[in-house]
Amino acid sequence: MPDIRVWEGRAYPLGATADEWGVNFALFSAAATKVELCLFDKSGVKEIARYELPVHENNIWHIYLEGVTPGQVYGYRVYGPYEPTKGKRFNPNKLLLDPYAKKIIGRLIWHKAIFGYDTDSIEKDLSFSTLDSAPYVPKSVVVDNSDFDWSGDVPPQVDPTKTVFYELHVKGYTRLHPKVQDAKRGTFSGLASRSVCGYLKWLGVTSVELLPVNAFMAERNAGMKSNFWGYETLNFFALEPSYMVNGDINNFKRMVKRFHESGLEVILDMVYNHTLEGNHLGPTLCYRGIDNESYYTLDGSNKRYYYDSTGCGASFNLQNPYVLTLVMDSMRYMVEEMHVDGFRLDLATSLARVKQEFSQSSGFLMALRQDEVLQLVKMTAEPWDVGIGGYQLGAFPPGQMEWNDRYRDVTRRFWRGDERQIGELASRISGSSDIFGPSKRTIWSSVNYLTVHDGMTLADLVSYNHKHNYANGEDNRDGSDANWSYNSGFEGETDNKDILENRKLRQRAMMCTLFLSFGTPIIRGGDEFFNTQFGNNNAYCQDNVISYMVWDAVGNEAIANVRFVKNLIRLRRKMGIFSRRNFFTGQIVDPKLGIKDLAWYTEKGTEFTNSDWYQPTRKSLSYIVSAREKLFMVILNAQASHLKWKLPNIKKSFKWNLLLDSSSKFEADNIACGAEIWVPAWSVLCFEIKK
């Protein structure tokens, strides 16, 4: 034990801050009566010293320990009343993580000691536990962030109009990768390997969106479900220990630097709306024991319970200024210290609630708008939660992107052959101006997607009519029933060539629709090579082959599809029309040819009329977009048969040149204006005219 001298220290910055002489510890708690700092040996097993924090000012408790160095393991014990019906759940028998901890060590063992109440009592959380939780909980570690060389690191800063997101899971993506070293599989180091990073660059995506990487304690005791996706966050600064080789934070930094060298952005999926502590029957690991009333939104009628707009037990209370500061500090830390390029905000509506109602003037949205660091990175909202008024697609402020589930649903319905879809589909393909236009947004505000982690894979959308979630242990009750999927005539795996051909055609058609739509596309990692989850549309707890990318199973057919997707991304970039920022007006932009900036055409070669839009059985449409020197036409045919199509007669001397055929069954090229063609079943065609 080093010679330690105790000083009062300072209130800011919060957390553990090392300098050349020692470490300052600062912790927010508005209602605590006493706070103790516990120091542990390097293993985190043996407590070696305990200090009462001497100063409490402006709700911040602090102490400075001269002689303490980075690497010191610590935790807090916070004293105060235990009165659950009044919202107070202090229990000094529980060792608590520092909310600002930059690193944690040790496993979370699901022992009854980690709960603030006696789990054996009939009074449940109204009882009080005297068991010491220290042997069963992870501990905080003091870190020095100056030990990594960021020299030469240049953030790609990809223009939003050129962005292609690619969503993946750190462990699931690399756990079975044959070209990643065994010791690095499932980690940041594995993701940073040249084979993985090189593949992503080769594919043509620009921004890799990682499912949650902050500490979430994936491992559970036997019989408990794995927290595989990571949407039960324990700490908003520290990284998930199981993703780091030897617990080295620099693993993540090296990954970011490697991605940046390849021109790839790193986007983090952050879960600020709830925590691993869950509802009133959850464990006491950090926030609940530090200041339950401040960190969580309590039920207005009975403070024993929580207001929950997340479906996960309790909503994090960003209306409290100290909690809002924690979230903002976390985001800035990830940008400034970890060099990430943006965020996807899980259940973002919950973050912007004021007195339980969504507000565009919420503290969180206002803070984001004025923050000089966060203004410069990509920000994507998942614009809903499960609370009243939770669906807020299009309601977030300018500068933010939003996941557009209406794009997802109508594209799926159209390509399974549903009727009455073309009007909605046209609105989504053209950038969803009806959703984002009223709030003065740009066309890239809409994040268009077919699939993401939450739901079926693209291969499963065309292989299953129903979800198959029995492996989750909830009798197939979990996960959405509204998948808008179609199995092509047989449920699951089959050797039937006709069914397999239909599945391939519809997958390619959907992928083409995605990349020939206006907005910002996102691909679910693995969709490009037909990855399957065997019909499971909610694999949150499947830390196994259901969720892993099975690279060795990628055959020739899948490899051909990967090349198809690569070429599709390249075509989107080459066409140039998707770099626009403003929505279409439908006005004539080329008076000589009478061409509009965007126009929709029927199979007769004429523009859509009102009656055309309302034909219930119509399952095809096309659009023409005018660029400076070119015209582009895209035809979508969701019929099960070939369709005779007359190309618009723009000018007799013009020829339509084929750029893309999703079906590989259309052979003609340089087709005269006004000519009739046969559009293959379940296909997308793209043509251009050079003016």
MISE-599238 format. One record per residue (C-alpha): y, x, z; residue number from 1. Coordinates in steps of 0.2 Angstrom, whole numbers. Layout:
N
PANU       y       x       z    nr
PANU       Y       X       Z   NUM
...
//
This chain:
691
PANU       y       x       z    nr
PANU       0       0       0     1
PANU      17       8      -5     2
PANU      31      10       6     3
PANU      41      -7       3     4
PANU      59     -11       9     5
PANU      65     -29       9     6
PANU      81     -34       2     7
PANU      89     -51      -1     8
PANU      89     -49     -19     9
PANU      97     -61     -32    10
PANU      94     -79     -38    11
PANU      94     -75     -57    12
PANU      84     -71     -67    13
PANU      70     -83     -61    14
PANU      53     -75     -60    15
PANU      48     -57     -56    16
PANU      60     -45     -63    17
PANU      56     -26     -62    18
PANU      69     -12     -62    19
PANU      68       7     -59    20
PANU      67       4     -40    21
PANU      58     -12     -37    22
PANU      55     -30     -41    23
PANU      66     -45     -38    24
PANU      57     -62     -35    25
PANU      66     -78     -38    26
PANU      59     -96     -37    27
PANU      66    -113     -39    28
PANU      62    -127     -26    29
PANU      74    -140     -21    30
PANU      64    -148      -7    31
PANU      54    -133       1    32
PANU      57    -128      19    33
PANU      50    -111      18    34
PANU      43    -100       4    35
PANU      31     -85       6    36
PANU      27     -72      -7    37
PANU       9     -65      -6    38
PANU       5     -48     -13    39
PANU     -13     -44     -19    40
PANU     -22     -29     -24    41
PANU     -25     -25     -43    42
PANU     -40     -36     -44    43
PANU     -31     -51     -36    44
PANU     -45     -53     -23    45
PANU     -38     -46      -7    46
PANU     -21     -51       0    47
PANU     -12     -35       5    48
PANU       5     -41      11    49
PANU      15     -57      14    50
PANU      34     -59      15    51
PANU      45     -74      19    52
PANU      59     -76       6    53
PANU      75     -73      16    54
PANU      88     -82       5    55
PANU      89    -100      -1    56
PANU     104    -103     -11    57
PANU     108    -117     -24    58
PANU      89    -122     -24    59
PANU      83    -104     -28    60
PANU      73     -94     -16    61
PANU      74     -75     -18    62
PANU      69     -58     -11    63
PANU      69     -40     -18    64
PANU      55     -28     -14    65
PANU      60     -10     -16    66
PANU      44       0     -20    67
PANU      35     -13     -29    68
PANU      31      -9     -48    69
PANU      25     -18     -63    70
PANU       7     -22     -62    71
PANU       9     -30     -45    72
PANU      -2     -46     -42    73
PANU       6     -60     -33    74
PANU       7     -78     -29    75
PANU      17     -90     -18    76
PANU      14    -102      -3    77
PANU      27    -116      -2    78
PANU      30    -126      14    79
PANU      37    -143      16    80
PANU      32    -161      20    81
PANU      16    -168      13    82
PANU      20    -186       9    83
PANU      13    -191      -7    84
PANU      20    -209      -6    85
PANU      37    -201      -6    86
PANU      33    -189     -20    87
PANU      31    -174      -9    88
PANU      15    -163     -10    89
PANU      19    -147      -2    90
PANU       3    -138       5    91
PANU       5    -119      10    92
PANU     -14    -118      10    93
PANU     -13    -118      -9    94
PANU      -8    -101     -18    95
PANU       3    -105     -32    96
PANU       7     -97     -48    97
PANU      25     -92     -52    98
PANU      31    -104     -66    99
PANU      40     -89     -74   100
PANU      25     -77     -73   101
PANU      23     -67     -89   102
PANU       5     -63     -86   103
PANU      -9     -70     -75   104
PANU     -26     -63     -70   105
PANU     -41     -71     -63   106
PANU     -52     -86     -67   107
PANU     -48    -104     -62   108
PANU     -63    -109     -52   109
PANU     -64    -128     -51   110
PANU     -68    -128     -32   111
PANU     -62    -142     -21   112
PANU     -50    -129     -12   113
PANU     -39    -130     -28   114
PANU     -34    -148     -24   115
PANU     -20    -152     -12   116
PANU     -30    -166      -4   117
PANU     -48    -167       3   118
PANU     -58    -172     -11   119
PANU     -72    -179       0   120
PANU     -60    -190       9   121
PANU     -60    -209       5   122
PANU     -41    -208       6   123
PANU     -41    -196      -9   124
PANU     -24    -188     -12   125
PANU     -16    -196       4   126
PANU     -27    -184      14   127
PANU     -23    -166      17   128
PANU     -33    -151      12   129
PANU     -33    -136      24   130
PANU     -44    -125      12   131
PANU     -37    -109       6   132
PANU     -36    -109     -13   133
PANU     -32     -91     -16   134
PANU     -50     -86     -20   135
PANU     -52     -99     -33   136
PANU     -35     -98     -43   137
PANU     -27     -85     -55   138
PANU     -13     -75     -49   139
PANU       4     -69     -57   140
PANU       7     -52     -62   141
PANU      23     -42     -63   142
PANU      26     -35     -81   143
PANU      37     -23     -89   144
PANU      41     -29    -107   145
PANU      49     -13    -112   146
PANU      33      -4    -116   147
PANU      31     -10    -134   148
PANU      39      -2    -149   149
PANU      46     -16    -160   150
PANU      55      -4    -171   151
PANU      53      -8    -189   152
PANU      49     -27    -185   153
PANU      58     -38    -197   154
PANU      56     -57    -195   155
PANU      52     -65    -212   156
PANU      64     -79    -210   157
PANU      56     -89    -223   158
PANU      68    -102    -231   159
PANU      63    -120    -225   160
PANU      62    -125    -244   161
PANU      49    -112    -247   162
PANU      39    -114    -231   163
PANU      20    -118    -232   164
PANU      13    -120    -214   165
PANU      -5    -116    -210   166
PANU     -12    -122    -194   167
PANU     -26    -113    -185   168
PANU     -35    -110    -168   169
PANU     -35     -92    -162   170
PANU     -53     -92    -156   171
PANU     -60    -105    -168   172
PANU     -53     -96    -183   173
PANU     -60     -78    -179   174
PANU     -75     -81    -168   175
PANU     -88     -80    -182   176
PANU     -78     -70    -194   177
PANU     -90     -57    -201   178
PANU     -76     -44    -204   179
PANU     -69     -44    -187   180
PANU     -76     -32    -174   181
PANU     -86     -41    -161   182
PANU     -75     -36    -146   183
PANU     -60     -43    -155   184
PANU     -67     -60    -161   185
PANU     -58     -75    -154   186
PANU     -43     -65    -149   187
PANU     -25     -60    -155   188
PANU     -32     -44    -160   189
PANU     -45     -52    -171   190
PANU     -32     -63    -179   191
PANU     -22     -47    -183   192
PANU     -36     -38    -192   193
PANU     -32     -33    -209   194
PANU     -46     -45    -216   195
PANU     -39     -60    -208   196
PANU     -20     -56    -210   197
PANU     -24     -50    -228   198
PANU     -32     -67    -232   199
PANU     -18     -77    -226   200
PANU      -6     -67    -236   201
PANU     -17     -68    -252   202
PANU     -18     -87    -250   203
PANU       0     -89    -251   204
PANU       5     -98    -235   205
PANU      21     -92    -227   206
PANU      20     -98    -209   207
PANU       5     -97    -197   208
PANU       5    -111    -184   209
PANU      -6    -107    -169   210
PANU     -13    -120    -158   211
PANU      -7    -117    -140   212
PANU      -8     -99    -134   213
PANU       0    -100    -117   214
PANU     -12     -99    -102   215
PANU     -22    -115    -101   216
PANU     -38    -108     -93   217
PANU     -51    -113    -106   218
PANU     -66    -110     -96   219
PANU     -72    -124     -84   220
PANU     -86    -125     -72   221
PANU    -103    -131     -78   222
PANU    -103    -149     -83   223
PANU     -85    -150     -86   224
PANU     -77    -151    -103   225
PANU     -69    -136    -111   226
PANU     -50    -136    -113   227
PANU     -54    -128    -131   228
PANU     -38    -134    -140   229
PANU     -27    -128    -126   230
PANU     -16    -144    -124   231
PANU     -17    -143    -105   232
PANU      -5    -129    -102   233
PANU      -4    -120     -85   234
PANU      10    -108     -88   235
PANU      24    -108    -102   236
PANU      27     -89    -102   237
PANU      10     -81     -99   238
PANU      -3     -80    -113   239
PANU     -20     -86    -112   240
PANU     -30     -72    -105   241
PANU     -46     -75    -115   242
PANU     -36     -72    -131   243
PANU     -32     -54    -125   244
PANU     -43     -39    -126   245
PANU     -42     -31    -109   246
PANU     -28     -43    -103   247
PANU     -16     -33    -114   248
PANU       0     -43    -118   249
PANU       3     -31    -132   250
PANU     -12     -38    -142   251
PANU       0     -53    -146   252
PANU      15     -42    -150   253
PANU       4     -31    -162   254
PANU      -2     -47    -170   255
PANU      16     -54    -173   256
PANU      21     -37    -180   257
PANU       6     -36    -192   258
PANU      10     -54    -198   259
PANU      28     -50    -200   260
PANU      23     -34    -210   261
PANU      14     -46    -222   262
PANU      28     -58    -223   263
PANU      20     -71    -212   264
PANU      29     -81    -199   265
PANU      21     -85    -182   266
PANU      24    -102    -176   267
PANU      18    -108    -159   268
PANU      12    -125    -154   269
PANU      20    -128    -137   270
PANU      15    -141    -124   271
PANU      30    -144    -113   272
PANU      27    -163    -110   273
PANU      13    -161     -97   274
PANU       3    -148     -88   275
PANU     -15    -144     -83   276
PANU     -11    -151     -65   277
PANU     -13    -169     -73   278
PANU     -11    -185     -62   279
PANU     -11    -188     -43   280
PANU     -29    -183     -42   281
PANU     -27    -166     -51   282
PANU     -26    -149     -44   283
PANU     -12    -140     -35   284
PANU      -9    -124     -45   285
PANU       9    -122     -48   286
PANU      23    -135     -51   287
PANU      15    -149     -40   288
PANU      15    -137     -25   289
PANU      32    -129     -28   290
PANU      42    -145     -30   291
PANU      32    -161     -36   292
PANU      48    -172     -36   293
PANU      58    -160     -48   294
PANU      44    -155     -60   295
PANU      36    -171     -64   296
PANU      43    -189     -68   297
PANU      38    -200     -54   298
PANU      34    -219     -55   299
PANU      50    -228     -50   300
PANU      41    -241     -39   301
PANU      28    -229     -30   302
PANU      31    -210     -30   303
PANU      13    -207     -26   304
PANU      10    -209     -44   305
PANU      18    -202     -60   306
PANU      26    -209     -75   307
PANU      15    -204     -90   308
PANU      21    -205    -108   309
PANU       9    -192    -113   310
PANU      -8    -199    -109   311
PANU     -12    -184     -99   312
PANU      -8    -189     -82   313
PANU      10    -185     -79   314
PANU      26    -181     -89   315
PANU      35    -165     -86   316
PANU      53    -169     -80   317
PANU      65    -161     -92   318
PANU      79    -172     -85   319
PANU      79    -160     -70   320
PANU      91    -146     -75   321
PANU      80    -133     -67   322
PANU      65    -139     -76   323
PANU      75    -140     -93   324
PANU      81    -122     -89   325
PANU      62    -117     -87   326
PANU      58    -124    -104   327
PANU      73    -116    -113   328
PANU      70     -99    -105   329
PANU      52    -100    -110   330
PANU      57    -103    -128   331
PANU      69     -90    -128   332
PANU      57     -78    -121   333
PANU      44     -81    -134   334
PANU      58     -78    -148   335
PANU      67     -63    -140   336
PANU      52     -54    -131   337
PANU      37     -60    -142   338
PANU      47     -61    -158   339
PANU      39     -78    -164   340
PANU      48     -87    -178   341
PANU      47    -105    -172   342
PANU      39    -119    -163   343
PANU      30    -135    -165   344
PANU      34    -146    -150   345
PANU      19    -157    -145   346
PANU      23    -175    -141   347
PANU      41    -171    -143   348
PANU      47    -189    -139   349
PANU      42    -185    -120   350
PANU      54    -171    -120   351
PANU      69    -181    -125   352
PANU      67    -196    -113   353
PANU      81    -201    -102   354
PANU      76    -213     -88   355
PANU      60    -215     -97   356
PANU      68    -220    -114   357
PANU      70    -208    -129   358
PANU      88    -203    -132   359
PANU      96    -192    -146   360
PANU     108    -187    -132   361
PANU      95    -180    -120   362
PANU      98    -164    -111   363
PANU      84    -156    -121   364
PANU      89    -160    -138   365
PANU     107    -156    -134   366
PANU     102    -139    -127   367
PANU      92    -135    -142   368
PANU     107    -139    -153   369
PANU     119    -127    -144   370
PANU     107    -113    -141   371
PANU     112     -98    -151   372
PANU      94     -90    -151   373
PANU      84    -106    -154   374
PANU      96    -112    -168   375
PANU      89     -98    -179   376
PANU      71    -102    -178   377
PANU      60    -116    -186   378
PANU      58    -131    -175   379
PANU      46    -145    -178   380
PANU      44    -160    -168   381
PANU      28    -171    -166   382
PANU      39    -187    -165   383
PANU      29    -198    -154   384
PANU      21    -200    -137   385
PANU      11    -214    -129   386
PANU      25    -222    -119   387
PANU      35    -237    -123   388
PANU      46    -234    -138   389
PANU      37    -218    -141   390
PANU      36    -218    -160   391
PANU      52    -209    -166   392
PANU      48    -203    -183   393
PANU      65    -199    -191   394
PANU      75    -200    -175   395
PANU      76    -181    -171   396
PANU      93    -172    -175   397
PANU      97    -162    -191   398
PANU      89    -145    -191   399
PANU      72    -151    -185   400
PANU      57    -154    -195   401
PANU      45    -168    -190   402
PANU      26    -171    -193   403
PANU      26    -186    -205   404
PANU      10    -196    -201   405
PANU      16    -210    -213   406
PANU      13    -197    -227   407
PANU      -4    -193    -220   408
PANU     -10    -211    -219   409
PANU      -4    -217    -236   410
PANU     -11    -202    -245   411
PANU     -28    -205    -238   412
PANU     -28    -223    -242   413
PANU     -22    -220    -260   414
PANU     -36    -208    -263   415
PANU     -50    -218    -255   416
PANU     -45    -231    -268   417
PANU     -35    -244    -257   418
PANU     -24    -257    -266   419
PANU      -5    -260    -263   420
PANU      -1    -241    -259   421
PANU       9    -235    -273   422
PANU      26    -240    -266   423
PANU      24    -232    -250   424
PANU      16    -217    -258   425
PANU      31    -215    -270   426
PANU      42    -214    -255   427
PANU      32    -201    -246   428
PANU      30    -190    -262   429
PANU      48    -190    -265   430
PANU      53    -183    -248   431
PANU      54    -199    -237   432
PANU      72    -202    -239   433
PANU      70    -219    -231   434
PANU      65    -210    -215   435
PANU      76    -195    -214   436
PANU      90    -199    -225   437
PANU     100    -211    -213   438
PANU     101    -196    -200   439
PANU     108    -184    -213   440
PANU      93    -174    -214   441
PANU      87    -163    -228   442
PANU      72    -165    -239   443
PANU      62    -152    -230   444
PANU      63    -162    -214   445
PANU      47    -171    -218   446
PANU      32    -160    -214   447
PANU      19    -168    -225   448
PANU       0    -166    -220   449
PANU     -17    -173    -225   450
PANU     -26    -166    -209   451
PANU     -22    -156    -194   452
PANU     -32    -151    -178   453
PANU     -31    -169    -172   454
PANU     -42    -179    -183   455
PANU     -55    -176    -197   456
PANU     -55    -161    -208   457
PANU     -52    -164    -227   458
PANU     -70    -162    -231   459
PANU     -75    -175    -217   460
PANU     -62    -187    -224   461
PANU     -73    -188    -240   462
PANU     -89    -187    -231   463
PANU     -89    -200    -217   464
PANU     -83    -218    -215   465
PANU     -83    -217    -196   466
PANU     -80    -204    -183   467
PANU     -95    -195    -175   468
PANU     -89    -189    -158   469
PANU    -104    -191    -147   470
PANU    -105    -173    -143   471
PANU     -89    -176    -133   472
PANU     -98    -186    -120   473
PANU     -88    -201    -121   474
PANU    -100    -213    -131   475
PANU     -89    -210    -147   476
PANU     -75    -220    -139   477
PANU     -62    -206    -140   478
PANU     -53    -201    -156   479
PANU     -44    -213    -168   480
PANU     -54    -226    -177   481
PANU     -40    -227    -191   482
PANU     -45    -212    -201   483
PANU     -43    -220    -219   484
PANU     -58    -210    -224   485
PANU     -72    -214    -237   486
PANU     -89    -206    -238   487
PANU     -91    -208    -257   488
PANU    -107    -218    -254   489
PANU    -117    -209    -241   490
PANU    -113    -205    -223   491
PANU    -113    -186    -220   492
PANU    -122    -172    -228   493
PANU    -131    -176    -244   494
PANU    -138    -167    -260   495
PANU    -133    -181    -271   496
PANU    -124    -173    -285   497
PANU    -113    -188    -290   498
PANU    -108    -190    -272   499
PANU    -104    -172    -270   500
PANU     -94    -172    -286   501
PANU     -84    -187    -281   502
PANU     -80    -179    -264   503
PANU     -74    -163    -273   504
PANU     -63    -172    -285   505
PANU     -54    -182    -271   506
PANU     -52    -167    -260   507
PANU     -44    -158    -274   508
PANU     -33    -173    -279   509
PANU     -27    -175    -261   510
PANU     -23    -156    -260   511
PANU     -13    -157    -276   512
PANU      -4    -172    -270   513
PANU       1    -162    -255   514
PANU       8    -148    -264   515
PANU      16    -158    -278   516
PANU      26    -169    -265   517
PANU      43    -165    -259   518
PANU      45    -160    -241   519
PANU      36    -146    -231   520
PANU      17    -145    -233   521
PANU       5    -140    -219   522
PANU     -13    -136    -222   523
PANU     -26    -136    -208   524
PANU     -35    -120    -208   525
PANU     -52    -121    -216   526
PANU     -48    -136    -227   527
PANU     -47    -124    -242   528
PANU     -65    -120    -241   529
PANU     -73    -137    -236   530
PANU     -74    -133    -217   531
PANU     -83    -147    -208   532
PANU     -83    -154    -190   533
PANU     -98    -165    -194   534
PANU     -87    -181    -193   535
PANU     -80    -176    -176   536
PANU     -61    -181    -177   537
PANU     -57    -176    -159   538
PANU     -65    -159    -156   539
PANU     -53    -154    -142   540
PANU     -68    -149    -130   541
PANU     -80    -141    -143   542
PANU     -80    -123    -140   543
PANU     -94    -120    -152   544
PANU     -99    -121    -171   545
PANU     -91    -139    -172   546
PANU     -74    -131    -171   547
PANU     -77    -113    -177   548
PANU     -74    -108    -195   549
PANU     -91    -103    -201   550
PANU     -86     -90    -213   551
PANU    -104     -85    -218   552
PANU    -107    -102    -224   553
PANU     -93    -102    -237   554
PANU    -103    -102    -254   555
PANU     -98    -100    -272   556
PANU     -91    -118    -273   557
PANU     -80    -116    -258   558
PANU     -74     -99    -264   559
PANU     -69    -107    -281   560
PANU     -59    -120    -271   561
PANU     -50    -107    -261   562
PANU     -44    -100    -277   563
PANU     -39    -117    -283   564
PANU     -28    -119    -267   565
PANU     -21    -102    -269   566
PANU     -16    -106    -287   567
PANU      -9    -123    -282   568
PANU       2    -114    -269   569
PANU       8    -102    -282   570
PANU      11    -116    -295   571
PANU      22    -125    -282   572
PANU      32    -109    -279   573
PANU      33    -106    -298   574
PANU      39    -123    -303   575
PANU      55    -121    -293   576
PANU      58    -140    -291   577
PANU      52    -140    -273   578
PANU      66    -128    -267   579
PANU      79    -143    -267   580
PANU      87    -148    -251   581
PANU      95    -165    -255   582
PANU      86    -181    -258   583
PANU      84    -188    -275   584
PANU      97    -202    -281   585
PANU      88    -209    -296   586
PANU     104    -206    -306   587
PANU     105    -199    -323   588
PANU     107    -180    -323   589
PANU     105    -176    -342   590
PANU     115    -189    -352   591
PANU     109    -182    -369   592
PANU      91    -186    -364   593
PANU      94    -200    -352   594
PANU      84    -191    -339   595
PANU      86    -195    -321   596
PANU      84    -183    -307   597
PANU      68    -192    -302   598
PANU      60    -207    -311   599
PANU      43    -216    -309   600
PANU      32    -221    -324   601
PANU      18    -232    -328   602
PANU       3    -229    -339   603
PANU      13    -237    -353   604
PANU      25    -223    -354   605
PANU      39    -234    -347   606
PANU      48    -233    -330   607
PANU      43    -244    -316   608
PANU      50    -261    -314   609
PANU      51    -271    -298   610
PANU      35    -281    -304   611
PANU      26    -265    -308   612
PANU      28    -259    -290   613
PANU      21    -275    -283   614
PANU       5    -276    -294   615
PANU      -8    -276    -280   616
PANU     -22    -268    -290   617
PANU     -12    -253    -297   618
PANU     -20    -237    -292   619
PANU     -10    -225    -302   620
PANU       7    -219    -305   621
PANU      17    -204    -311   622
PANU      34    -196    -309   623
PANU      46    -185    -319   624
PANU      58    -173    -311   625
PANU      72    -164    -320   626
PANU      75    -146    -317   627
PANU      89    -136    -326   628
PANU      79    -130    -341   629
PANU      63    -140    -339   630
PANU      55    -157    -335   631
PANU      40    -159    -325   632
PANU      28    -174    -325   633
PANU      14    -177    -312   634
PANU       1    -191    -315   635
PANU     -10    -197    -300   636
PANU     -25    -208    -305   637
PANU     -35    -215    -290   638
PANU     -47    -225    -301   639
PANU     -65    -222    -302   640
PANU     -64    -222    -321   641
PANU     -54    -213    -334   642
PANU     -37    -221    -338   643
PANU     -28    -222    -355   644
PANU     -10    -215    -352   645
PANU       5    -215    -364   646
PANU      16    -200    -361   647
PANU      35    -204    -360   648
PANU      44    -202    -377   649
PANU      58    -191    -371   650
PANU      61    -182    -387   651
PANU      50    -181    -403   652
PANU      52    -162    -404   653
PANU      46    -159    -386   654
PANU      28    -155    -381   655
PANU      20    -158    -364   656
PANU      12    -142    -358   657
PANU      -3    -144    -345   658
PANU       0    -134    -329   659
PANU     -13    -142    -318   660
PANU     -29    -153    -319   661
PANU     -37    -156    -302   662
PANU     -53    -162    -311   663
PANU     -55    -148    -323   664
PANU     -60    -162    -336   665
PANU     -44    -163    -346   666
PANU     -43    -151    -361   667
PANU     -29    -155    -371   668
PANU     -12    -145    -371   669
PANU       5    -146    -380   670
PANU       4    -164    -382   671
PANU      18    -173    -391   672
PANU      30    -185    -382   673
PANU      24    -203    -384   674
PANU       5    -198    -387   675
PANU      -9    -206    -378   676
PANU     -21    -197    -367   677
PANU     -36    -200    -356   678
PANU     -32    -196    -337   679
PANU     -49    -192    -328   680
PANU     -55    -202    -314   681
PANU     -49    -196    -296   682
PANU     -37    -183    -304   683
PANU     -20    -176    -303   684
PANU     -12    -169    -319   685
PANU       4    -159    -320   686
PANU      14    -156    -336   687
PANU      30    -147    -341   688
PANU      42    -148    -355   689
PANU      54    -134    -359   690
PANU      70    -142    -364   691
//
